């Protein structure tokens, strides 16, 4: 039997092998989609919190007032 024929057909897969193959093929994309969705939610929540916070909240005084380049 030539190597080309063996490469083209190695036999039918068992059901658990099919499941494992599908998990290996598509699992990383599913995980990536979940990570992207969670990060987007986190970023949207952070943006909403920043928009609802009064202006200047969370900002501290400059380390050296009057220093050039520092907000004073």
PDB file of N, CA, C and O in Angstrom, chain B, residues numbered from 101:
ATOM      1  N   UNK B 101       0.839  -1.167   0.000  1.00  0.00           N
ATOM      2  CA  UNK B 101       0.000   0.000   0.000  1.00  0.00           C
ATOM      3  C   UNK B 101       0.893   1.243   0.000  1.00  0.00           C
ATOM      4  O   UNK B 101       1.861   1.309   0.757  1.00  0.00           O
ATOM      5  N   UNK B 102       0.579   2.207  -0.828  1.00  0.00           N
ATOM      6  CA  UNK B 102       1.411   3.406  -0.930  1.00  0.00           C
ATOM      7  C   UNK B 102       1.112   4.365   0.223  1.00  0.00           C
ATOM      8  O   UNK B 102       0.009   4.346   0.769  1.00  0.00           O
ATOM      9  N   UNK B 103       2.066   5.190   0.594  1.00  0.00           N
ATOM     10  CA  UNK B 103       1.860   6.131   1.710  1.00  0.00           C
ATOM     11  C   UNK B 103       0.746   7.145   1.441  1.00  0.00           C
ATOM     12  O   UNK B 103       0.109   7.622   2.380  1.00  0.00           O
ATOM     13  N   UNK B 104       0.504   7.479   0.166  1.00  0.00           N
ATOM     14  CA  UNK B 104      -0.549   8.443  -0.159  1.00  0.00           C
ATOM     15  C   UNK B 104      -1.918   7.899   0.221  1.00  0.00           C
ATOM     16  O   UNK B 104      -2.753   8.635   0.747  1.00  0.00           O
ATOM     17  N   UNK B 105      -2.153   6.635  -0.037  1.00  0.00           N
ATOM     18  CA  UNK B 105      -3.443   6.029   0.285  1.00  0.00           C
ATOM     19  C   UNK B 105      -3.618   5.948   1.805  1.00  0.00           C
ATOM     20  O   UNK B 105      -4.711   6.190   2.319  1.00  0.00           O
ATOM     21  N   UNK B 106      -2.568   5.615   2.506  1.00  0.00           N
ATOM     22  CA  UNK B 106      -2.640   5.544   3.973  1.00  0.00           C
ATOM     23  C   UNK B 106      -2.920   6.926   4.537  1.00  0.00           C
ATOM     24  O   UNK B 106      -3.694   7.046   5.487  1.00  0.00           O
ATOM     25  N   UNK B 107      -2.319   7.975   3.987  1.00  0.00           N
ATOM     26  CA  UNK B 107      -2.536   9.335   4.474  1.00  0.00           C
ATOM     27  C   UNK B 107      -3.963   9.794   4.216  1.00  0.00           C
ATOM     28  O   UNK B 107      -4.519  10.563   5.000  1.00  0.00           O
ATOM     29  N   UNK B 108      -4.559   9.330   3.123  1.00  0.00           N
ATOM     30  CA  UNK B 108      -5.915   9.750   2.795  1.00  0.00           C
ATOM     31  C   UNK B 108      -6.975   9.031   3.631  1.00  0.00           C
ATOM     32  O   UNK B 108      -8.031   9.601   3.903  1.00  0.00           O
ATOM     33  N   UNK B 109      -6.715   7.820   4.031  1.00  0.00           N
ATOM     34  CA  UNK B 109      -7.734   7.077   4.765  1.00  0.00           C
ATOM     35  C   UNK B 109      -7.086   6.236   5.869  1.00  0.00           C
ATOM     36  O   UNK B 109      -6.422   5.233   5.605  1.00  0.00           O
ATOM     37  N   UNK B 110      -7.297   6.668   7.087  1.00  0.00           N
ATOM     38  CA  UNK B 110      -6.763   5.924   8.214  1.00  0.00           C
ATOM     39  C   UNK B 110      -7.861   5.143   8.933  1.00  0.00           C
ATOM     40  O   UNK B 110      -7.604   4.541   9.975  1.00  0.00           O
ATOM     41  N   UNK B 111      -9.056   5.144   8.402  1.00  0.00           N
ATOM     42  CA  UNK B 111     -10.158   4.410   9.020  1.00  0.00           C
ATOM     43  C   UNK B 111     -11.156   5.343   9.668  1.00  0.00           C
ATOM     44  O   UNK B 111     -10.902   6.534   9.846  1.00  0.00           O
ATOM     45  N   UNK B 112     -12.297   4.773  10.016  1.00  0.00           N
ATOM     46  CA  UNK B 112     -13.360   5.542  10.656  1.00  0.00           C
ATOM     47  C   UNK B 112     -12.990   5.826  12.108  1.00  0.00           C
ATOM     48  O   UNK B 112     -12.301   5.042  12.760  1.00  0.00           O
ATOM     49  N   UNK B 113     -13.464   6.958  12.587  1.00  0.00           N
ATOM     50  CA  UNK B 113     -13.208   7.329  13.976  1.00  0.00           C
ATOM     51  C   UNK B 113     -14.327   6.798  14.870  1.00  0.00           C
ATOM     52  O   UNK B 113     -15.489   6.743  14.467  1.00  0.00           O
ATOM     53  N   UNK B 114     -13.962   6.414  16.072  1.00  0.00           N
ATOM     54  CA  UNK B 114     -14.961   6.039  17.065  1.00  0.00           C
ATOM     55  C   UNK B 114     -15.656   7.312  17.539  1.00  0.00           C
ATOM     56  O   UNK B 114     -15.106   8.403  17.388  1.00  0.00           O
ATOM     57  N   UNK B 115     -16.843   7.195  18.105  1.00  0.00           N
ATOM     58  CA  UNK B 115     -17.565   8.402  18.569  1.00  0.00           C
ATOM     59  C   UNK B 115     -16.747   9.252  19.547  1.00  0.00           C
ATOM     60  O   UNK B 115     -16.748  10.478  19.442  1.00  0.00           O
ATOM     61  N   UNK B 116     -16.052   8.619  20.491  1.00  0.00           N
ATOM     62  CA  UNK B 116     -15.270   9.427  21.432  1.00  0.00           C
ATOM     63  C   UNK B 116     -14.106  10.116  20.730  1.00  0.00           C
ATOM     64  O   UNK B 116     -13.689  11.195  21.152  1.00  0.00           O
ATOM     65  N   UNK B 117     -13.572   9.516  19.667  1.00  0.00           N
ATOM     66  CA  UNK B 117     -12.503  10.149  18.904  1.00  0.00           C
ATOM     67  C   UNK B 117     -13.034  11.349  18.124  1.00  0.00           C
ATOM     68  O   UNK B 117     -12.348  12.364  17.993  1.00  0.00           O
ATOM     69  N   UNK B 118     -14.253  11.231  17.608  1.00  0.00           N
ATOM     70  CA  UNK B 118     -14.871  12.362  16.908  1.00  0.00           C
ATOM     71  C   UNK B 118     -15.071  13.531  17.868  1.00  0.00           C
ATOM     72  O   UNK B 118     -14.779  14.679  17.531  1.00  0.00           O
ATOM     73  N   UNK B 119     -15.571  13.229  19.065  1.00  0.00           N
ATOM     74  CA  UNK B 119     -15.788  14.282  20.058  1.00  0.00           C
ATOM     75  C   UNK B 119     -14.463  14.934  20.439  1.00  0.00           C
ATOM     76  O   UNK B 119     -14.365  16.159  20.513  1.00  0.00           O
ATOM     77  N   UNK B 120     -13.460  14.123  20.677  1.00  0.00           N
ATOM     78  CA  UNK B 120     -12.149  14.657  21.034  1.00  0.00           C
ATOM     79  C   UNK B 120     -11.574  15.517  19.912  1.00  0.00           C
ATOM     80  O   UNK B 120     -10.986  16.567  20.170  1.00  0.00           O
ATOM     81  N   UNK B 121     -11.740  15.077  18.681  1.00  0.00           N
ATOM     82  CA  UNK B 121     -11.243  15.839  17.535  1.00  0.00           C
ATOM     83  C   UNK B 121     -11.956  17.179  17.432  1.00  0.00           C
ATOM     84  O   UNK B 121     -11.320  18.206  17.192  1.00  0.00           O
ATOM     85  N   UNK B 122     -13.275  17.175  17.613  1.00  0.00           N
ATOM     86  CA  UNK B 122     -14.029  18.424  17.554  1.00  0.00           C
ATOM     87  C   UNK B 122     -13.633  19.365  18.696  1.00  0.00           C
ATOM     88  O   UNK B 122     -13.520  20.575  18.497  1.00  0.00           O
ATOM     89  N   UNK B 123     -13.423  18.809  19.888  1.00  0.00           N
ATOM     90  CA  UNK B 123     -12.988  19.650  21.009  1.00  0.00           C
ATOM     91  C   UNK B 123     -11.620  20.262  20.745  1.00  0.00           C
ATOM     92  O   UNK B 123     -11.391  21.436  21.035  1.00  0.00           O
ATOM     93  N   UNK B 124     -10.728  19.476  20.204  1.00  0.00           N
ATOM     94  CA  UNK B 124      -9.397  20.005  19.901  1.00  0.00           C
ATOM     95  C   UNK B 124      -9.429  21.030  18.771  1.00  0.00           C
ATOM     96  O   UNK B 124      -8.645  21.980  18.760  1.00  0.00           O
ATOM     97  N   UNK B 125     -10.342  20.828  17.823  1.00  0.00           N
ATOM     98  CA  UNK B 125     -10.419  21.734  16.684  1.00  0.00           C
ATOM     99  C   UNK B 125     -11.104  23.052  17.035  1.00  0.00           C
ATOM    100  O   UNK B 125     -10.634  24.119  16.643  1.00  0.00           O
ATOM    101  N   UNK B 126     -12.218  22.982  17.775  1.00  0.00           N
ATOM    102  CA  UNK B 126     -13.027  24.176  18.001  1.00  0.00           C
ATOM    103  C   UNK B 126     -12.982  24.690  19.433  1.00  0.00           C
ATOM    104  O   UNK B 126     -13.434  25.804  19.696  1.00  0.00           O
ATOM    105  N   UNK B 127     -12.453  23.913  20.356  1.00  0.00           N
ATOM    106  CA  UNK B 127     -12.390  24.324  21.752  1.00  0.00           C
ATOM    107  C   UNK B 127     -11.664  25.634  21.985  1.00  0.00           C
ATOM    108  O   UNK B 127     -12.181  26.486  22.708  1.00  0.00           O
ATOM    109  N   UNK B 128     -10.488  25.835  21.405  1.00  0.00           N
ATOM    110  CA  UNK B 128      -9.783  27.105  21.622  1.00  0.00           C
ATOM    111  C   UNK B 128     -10.582  28.318  21.150  1.00  0.00           C
ATOM    112  O   UNK B 128     -10.513  29.378  21.771  1.00  0.00           O
ATOM    113  N   UNK B 129     -11.337  28.180  20.066  1.00  0.00           N
ATOM    114  CA  UNK B 129     -12.143  29.299  19.581  1.00  0.00           C
ATOM    115  C   UNK B 129     -13.304  29.596  20.526  1.00  0.00           C
ATOM    116  O   UNK B 129     -13.669  30.756  20.717  1.00  0.00           O
ATOM    117  N   UNK B 130     -13.880  28.560  21.110  1.00  0.00           N
ATOM    118  CA  UNK B 130     -14.951  28.754  22.083  1.00  0.00           C
ATOM    119  C   UNK B 130     -14.406  29.467  23.314  1.00  0.00           C
ATOM    120  O   UNK B 130     -15.029  30.401  23.819  1.00  0.00           O
ATOM    121  N   UNK B 131     -13.255  29.034  23.792  1.00  0.00           N
ATOM    122  CA  UNK B 131     -12.638  29.671  24.958  1.00  0.00           C
ATOM    123  C   UNK B 131     -12.293  31.122  24.642  1.00  0.00           C
ATOM    124  O   UNK B 131     -12.517  32.002  25.473  1.00  0.00           O
ATOM    125  N   UNK B 132     -11.759  31.380  23.469  1.00  0.00           N
ATOM    126  CA  UNK B 132     -11.431  32.744  23.069  1.00  0.00           C
ATOM    127  C   UNK B 132     -12.682  33.616  23.031  1.00  0.00           C
ATOM    128  O   UNK B 132     -12.652  34.757  23.491  1.00  0.00           O
ATOM    129  N   UNK B 133     -13.773  33.097  22.491  1.00  0.00           N
ATOM    130  CA  UNK B 133     -15.029  33.847  22.451  1.00  0.00           C
ATOM    131  C   UNK B 133     -15.524  34.187  23.844  1.00  0.00           C
ATOM    132  O   UNK B 133     -16.009  35.295  24.077  1.00  0.00           O
ATOM    133  N   UNK B 134     -15.409  33.251  24.771  1.00  0.00           N
ATOM    134  CA  UNK B 134     -15.833  33.500  26.156  1.00  0.00           C
ATOM    135  C   UNK B 134     -14.962  34.581  26.794  1.00  0.00           C
ATOM    136  O   UNK B 134     -15.470  35.474  27.471  1.00  0.00           O
ATOM    137  N   UNK B 135     -13.661  34.497  26.577  1.00  0.00           N
ATOM    138  CA  UNK B 135     -12.747  35.495  27.144  1.00  0.00           C
ATOM    139  C   UNK B 135     -13.055  36.877  26.580  1.00  0.00           C
ATOM    140  O   UNK B 135     -13.075  37.852  27.332  1.00  0.00           O
ATOM    141  N   UNK B 136     -13.294  36.983  25.288  1.00  0.00           N
ATOM    142  CA  UNK B 136     -13.601  38.274  24.675  1.00  0.00           C
ATOM    143  C   UNK B 136     -14.906  38.829  25.242  1.00  0.00           C
ATOM    144  O   UNK B 136     -14.986  40.021  25.537  1.00  0.00           O
ATOM    145  N   UNK B 137     -15.922  37.991  25.398  1.00  0.00           N
ATOM    146  CA  UNK B 137     -17.204  38.444  25.935  1.00  0.00           C
ATOM    147  C   UNK B 137     -17.054  38.941  27.375  1.00  0.00           C
ATOM    148  O   UNK B 137     -17.621  39.973  27.733  1.00  0.00           O
ATOM    149  N   UNK B 138     -16.312  38.231  28.184  1.00  0.00           N
ATOM    150  CA  UNK B 138     -16.117  38.639  29.582  1.00  0.00           C
ATOM    151  C   UNK B 138     -15.345  39.950  29.657  1.00  0.00           C
ATOM    152  O   UNK B 138     -15.693  40.835  30.440  1.00  0.00           O
ATOM    153  N   UNK B 139     -14.298  40.075  28.845  1.00  0.00           N
ATOM    154  CA  UNK B 139     -13.516  41.310  28.856  1.00  0.00           C
ATOM    155  C   UNK B 139     -14.342  42.499  28.383  1.00  0.00           C
ATOM    156  O   UNK B 139     -14.217  43.592  28.937  1.00  0.00           O
ATOM    157  N   UNK B 140     -15.187  42.308  27.367  1.00  0.00           N
ATOM    158  CA  UNK B 140     -16.037  43.401  26.893  1.00  0.00           C
ATOM    159  C   UNK B 140     -17.005  43.839  27.984  1.00  0.00           C
ATOM    160  O   UNK B 140     -17.221  45.034  28.187  1.00  0.00           O
ATOM    161  N   UNK B 141     -17.588  42.872  28.685  1.00  0.00           N
ATOM    162  CA  UNK B 141     -18.489  43.215  29.789  1.00  0.00           C
ATOM    163  C   UNK B 141     -17.752  44.013  30.850  1.00  0.00           C
ATOM    164  O   UNK B 141     -18.256  45.014  31.359  1.00  0.00           O
ATOM    165  N   UNK B 142     -16.554  43.552  31.174  1.00  0.00           N
ATOM    166  CA  UNK B 142     -15.757  44.244  32.193  1.00  0.00           C
ATOM    167  C   UNK B 142     -15.430  45.666  31.741  1.00  0.00           C
ATOM    168  O   UNK B 142     -15.537  46.606  32.529  1.00  0.00           O
ATOM    169  N   UNK B 143     -15.037  45.828  30.491  1.00  0.00           N
ATOM    170  CA  UNK B 143     -14.697  47.152  29.982  1.00  0.00           C
ATOM    171  C   UNK B 143     -15.914  48.071  29.941  1.00  0.00           C
ATOM    172  O   UNK B 143     -15.808  49.253  30.267  1.00  0.00           O
ATOM    173  N   UNK B 144     -17.072  47.536  29.543  1.00  0.00           N
ATOM    174  CA  UNK B 144     -18.294  48.348  29.524  1.00  0.00           C
ATOM    175  C   UNK B 144     -18.692  48.771  30.934  1.00  0.00           C
ATOM    176  O   UNK B 144     -19.102  49.912  31.147  1.00  0.00           O
ATOM    177  N   UNK B 145     -18.575  47.872  31.884  1.00  0.00           N
ATOM    178  CA  UNK B 145     -18.901  48.209  33.271  1.00  0.00           C
ATOM    179  C   UNK B 145     -17.956  49.285  33.795  1.00  0.00           C
ATOM    180  O   UNK B 145     -18.377  50.186  34.521  1.00  0.00           O
ATOM    181  N   UNK B 146     -16.685  49.191  33.430  1.00  0.00           N
ATOM    182  CA  UNK B 146     -15.711  50.193  33.858  1.00  0.00           C
ATOM    183  C   UNK B 146     -16.015  51.548  33.238  1.00  0.00           C
ATOM    184  O   UNK B 146     -15.915  52.574  33.912  1.00  0.00           O
ATOM    185  N   UNK B 147     -16.387  51.565  31.958  1.00  0.00           N
ATOM    186  CA  UNK B 147     -16.729  52.820  31.297  1.00  0.00           C
ATOM    187  C   UNK B 147     -17.966  53.440  31.921  1.00  0.00           C
ATOM    188  O   UNK B 147     -18.019  54.656  32.109  1.00  0.00           O
ATOM    189  N   UNK B 148     -18.963  52.624  32.246  1.00  0.00           N
ATOM    190  CA  UNK B 148     -20.180  53.141  32.889  1.00  0.00           C
ATOM    191  C   UNK B 148     -19.858  53.714  34.254  1.00  0.00           C
ATOM    192  O   UNK B 148     -20.389  54.760  34.628  1.00  0.00           O
ATOM    193  N   UNK B 149     -18.990  53.039  35.009  1.00  0.00           N
ATOM    194  CA  UNK B 149     -18.619  53.530  36.326  1.00  0.00           C
ATOM    195  C   UNK B 149     -17.870  54.860  36.218  1.00  0.00           C
ATOM    196  O   UNK B 149     -18.071  55.754  37.040  1.00  0.00           O
ATOM    197  N   UNK B 150     -17.020  54.990  35.223  1.00  0.00           N
ATOM    198  CA  UNK B 150     -16.304  56.247  35.026  1.00  0.00           C
ATOM    199  C   UNK B 150     -17.258  57.359  34.614  1.00  0.00           C
ATOM    200  O   UNK B 150     -17.093  58.502  35.039  1.00  0.00           O
ATOM    201  N   UNK B 151     -18.250  57.041  33.796  1.00  0.00           N
ATOM    202  CA  UNK B 151     -19.205  58.048  33.347  1.00  0.00           C
ATOM    203  C   UNK B 151     -20.107  58.504  34.488  1.00  0.00           C
ATOM    204  O   UNK B 151     -20.507  59.667  34.533  1.00  0.00           O
ATOM    205  N   UNK B 152     -20.432  57.600  35.412  1.00  0.00           N
ATOM    206  CA  UNK B 152     -21.307  57.944  36.523  1.00  0.00           C
ATOM    207  C   UNK B 152     -20.558  58.649  37.649  1.00  0.00           C
ATOM    208  O   UNK B 152     -21.176  59.356  38.445  1.00  0.00           O
ATOM    209  N   UNK B 153     -19.250  58.473  37.733  1.00  0.00           N
ATOM    210  CA  UNK B 153     -18.464  59.087  38.798  1.00  0.00           C
ATOM    211  C   UNK B 153     -18.375  60.587  38.555  1.00  0.00           C
ATOM    212  O   UNK B 153     -18.278  61.028  37.410  1.00  0.00           O
ATOM    213  N   UNK B 154     -18.408  61.375  39.635  1.00  0.00           N
ATOM    214  CA  UNK B 154     -18.244  62.821  39.449  1.00  0.00           C
ATOM    215  C   UNK B 154     -16.869  63.128  38.884  1.00  0.00           C
ATOM    216  O   UNK B 154     -15.910  62.392  39.117  1.00  0.00           O
ATOM    217  N   UNK B 155     -16.781  64.220  38.139  1.00  0.00           N
ATOM    218  CA  UNK B 155     -15.506  64.548  37.512  1.00  0.00           C
ATOM    219  C   UNK B 155     -14.470  64.843  38.587  1.00  0.00           C
ATOM    220  O   UNK B 155     -14.748  65.538  39.564  1.00  0.00           O
ATOM    221  N   UNK B 156     -13.290  64.313  38.394  1.00  0.00           N
ATOM    222  CA  UNK B 156     -12.214  64.506  39.338  1.00  0.00           C
ATOM    223  C   UNK B 156     -12.174  63.446  40.413  1.00  0.00           C
ATOM    224  O   UNK B 156     -11.218  63.390  41.187  1.00  0.00           O
ATOM    225  N   UNK B 157     -13.189  62.605  40.479  1.00  0.00           N
ATOM    226  CA  UNK B 157     -13.181  61.547  41.484  1.00  0.00           C
ATOM    227  C   UNK B 157     -12.115  60.535  41.118  1.00  0.00           C
ATOM    228  O   UNK B 157     -12.007  60.132  39.960  1.00  0.00           O
ATOM    229  N   UNK B 158     -11.353  60.137  42.066  1.00  0.00           N
ATOM    230  CA  UNK B 158     -10.309  59.167  41.817  1.00  0.00           C
ATOM    231  C   UNK B 158      -8.980  59.797  41.454  1.00  0.00           C
ATOM    232  O   UNK B 158      -7.963  59.108  41.380  1.00  0.00           O
ATOM    233  N   UNK B 159      -8.982  61.110  41.227  1.00  0.00           N
ATOM    234  CA  UNK B 159      -7.730  61.790  40.924  1.00  0.00           C
ATOM    235  C   UNK B 159      -7.157  62.334  42.223  1.00  0.00           C
ATOM    236  O   UNK B 159      -7.880  62.909  43.037  1.00  0.00           O
ATOM    237  N   UNK B 160      -5.900  62.156  42.405  1.00  0.00           N
ATOM    238  CA  UNK B 160      -5.258  62.665  43.612  1.00  0.00           C
ATOM    239  C   UNK B 160      -4.558  63.974  43.291  1.00  0.00           C
ATOM    240  O   UNK B 160      -4.456  64.379  42.133  1.00  0.00           O
ATOM    241  N   UNK B 161      -4.091  64.610  44.320  1.00  0.00           N
ATOM    242  CA  UNK B 161      -3.342  65.851  44.153  1.00  0.00           C
ATOM    243  C   UNK B 161      -2.001  65.533  43.486  1.00  0.00           C
ATOM    244  O   UNK B 161      -1.470  64.437  43.659  1.00  0.00           O
ATOM    245  N   UNK B 162      -1.458  66.475  42.735  1.00  0.00           N
ATOM    246  CA  UNK B 162      -0.146  66.235  42.141  1.00  0.00           C
ATOM    247  C   UNK B 162       0.904  66.065  43.233  1.00  0.00           C
ATOM    248  O   UNK B 162       0.767  66.626  44.320  1.00  0.00           O
ATOM    249  N   UNK B 163       1.936  65.304  42.955  1.00  0.00           N
ATOM    250  CA  UNK B 163       2.978  65.036  43.934  1.00  0.00           C
ATOM    251  C   UNK B 163       3.717  66.311  44.313  1.00  0.00           C
ATOM    252  O   UNK B 163       4.038  66.515  45.484  1.00  0.00           O
ATOM    253  N   UNK B 164       3.987  67.157  43.350  1.00  0.00           N
ATOM    254  CA  UNK B 164       4.671  68.420  43.619  1.00  0.00           C
ATOM    255  C   UNK B 164       3.881  69.541  42.958  1.00  0.00           C
ATOM    256  O   UNK B 164       4.030  69.777  41.759  1.00  0.00           O
ATOM    257  N   UNK B 165       3.041  70.234  43.725  1.00  0.00           N
ATOM    258  CA  UNK B 165       2.269  71.332  43.135  1.00  0.00           C
ATOM    259  C   UNK B 165       3.203  72.406  42.585  1.00  0.00           C
ATOM    260  O   UNK B 165       4.247  72.698  43.169  1.00  0.00           O
ATOM    261  N   UNK B 166       2.823  72.974  41.485  1.00  0.00           N
ATOM    262  CA  UNK B 166       3.590  74.043  40.894  1.00  0.00           C
ATOM    263  C   UNK B 166       4.731  73.549  40.010  1.00  0.00           C
ATOM    264  O   UNK B 166       5.404  74.362  39.376  1.00  0.00           O
ATOM    265  N   UNK B 167       4.961  72.272  39.952  1.00  0.00           N
ATOM    266  CA  UNK B 167       6.015  71.723  39.125  1.00  0.00           C
ATOM    267  C   UNK B 167       5.598  71.837  37.655  1.00  0.00           C
ATOM    268  O   UNK B 167       4.451  71.534  37.326  1.00  0.00           O
ATOM    269  N   UNK B 168       6.472  72.252  36.791  1.00  0.00           N
ATOM    270  CA  UNK B 168       6.108  72.348  35.369  1.00  0.00           C
ATOM    271  C   UNK B 168       5.703  70.976  34.825  1.00  0.00           C
ATOM    272  O   UNK B 168       6.378  69.971  35.047  1.00  0.00           O
ATOM    273  N   UNK B 169       4.594  70.971  34.115  1.00  0.00           N
ATOM    274  CA  UNK B 169       4.117  69.734  33.519  1.00  0.00           C
ATOM    275  C   UNK B 169       3.145  68.989  34.393  1.00  0.00           C
ATOM    276  O   UNK B 169       2.515  68.042  33.922  1.00  0.00           O
ATOM    277  N   UNK B 170       2.993  69.370  35.648  1.00  0.00           N
ATOM    278  CA  UNK B 170       2.024  68.686  36.499  1.00  0.00           C
ATOM    279  C   UNK B 170       0.749  69.510  36.570  1.00  0.00           C
ATOM    280  O   UNK B 170       0.802  70.740  36.602  1.00  0.00           O
ATOM    281  N   UNK B 171      -0.392  68.841  36.596  1.00  0.00           N
ATOM    282  CA  UNK B 171      -1.643  69.605  36.697  1.00  0.00           C
ATOM    283  C   UNK B 171      -1.741  70.231  38.085  1.00  0.00           C
ATOM    284  O   UNK B 171      -1.580  69.548  39.096  1.00  0.00           O
ATOM    285  N   UNK B 172      -2.005  71.531  38.124  1.00  0.00           N
ATOM    286  CA  UNK B 172      -2.137  72.174  39.425  1.00  0.00           C
ATOM    287  C   UNK B 172      -3.245  73.183  39.427  1.00  0.00           C
ATOM    288  O   UNK B 172      -3.496  73.822  40.449  1.00  0.00           O
TER     289      UNK B 172
END
